[in-house]
């Protein structure tokens, strides 16, 4: 039996102070991103193409009047790129867009996000610096973790091991391989130690580690740690990647990705988690 006062599990209800905090965060983000050269976009709640973003089991699906499968928006990133490049095409010259909207995943998960995409740009430092401006303005200073998804991919292929070891962050199995340079990578957190580590790895890994070093040098953020073996469980981030962490909570993430041969960068901040952090201040 469902009582009249109940709402579906994992959906969101804001009222009073929490609704005010949500609106304040969104207003701050909107002003900062506008000032940083982004324009706002609100994508349709329904989509035909979300299967390219997430696994099928995460999508909430139903049929349109022509019996085509449509889904509730489960991810904003690729929808923004798809709409700008394919629907709007040459009618707009702007390539930096932000959005403030929720996503929905099976069975009833609802999450509000503040996100931004730089289409045709591959310098991730802009996404980090712009997202950091928003966090600083609302008074939240989480840990910034920087990774490179190419590194675990290269290692898995090089050592003929499953990528699942990195997906599950199974440090015990990684160390059990007893590969000296891999052990050093496992504990690498300080960007200043990269120069020493690259002496022990081949050129393919050296190149990817230097990407992390150069990125850190271009960002304006103090609380930074690197995690070269971290593997993001996303379908489209395929190179440099970052996430903001406070305790056991992820407040946002972003990275480089390629869609339809277009290199882009972007990020998403999780409004619901930010509100909870503000309640602790």
Protein Blocks (a to p, Z undefined) as FASTA:
>chain_A
ZZfkbccehiacdehjlmmmmmmmmmmmmmmmmmnopacddddfbdfklmmmmcfklpcc
dddfkopacdddfbfklmmmmmmmmmnmmmbfbfbdcddddddddfkbccdddddddehi
abfklmmmmmmmmmmmnopacddddddfklmmmmmmmnopafklmmnopaklmmmnopak
lmmmmmgmbfklmmmmmmmpcfklmmmmmmmmmmmmmpccfbdcddfkbccdbfkbccdc
ddddehjacfbdcddddeehiacddddddfklmmmmmmmZZ
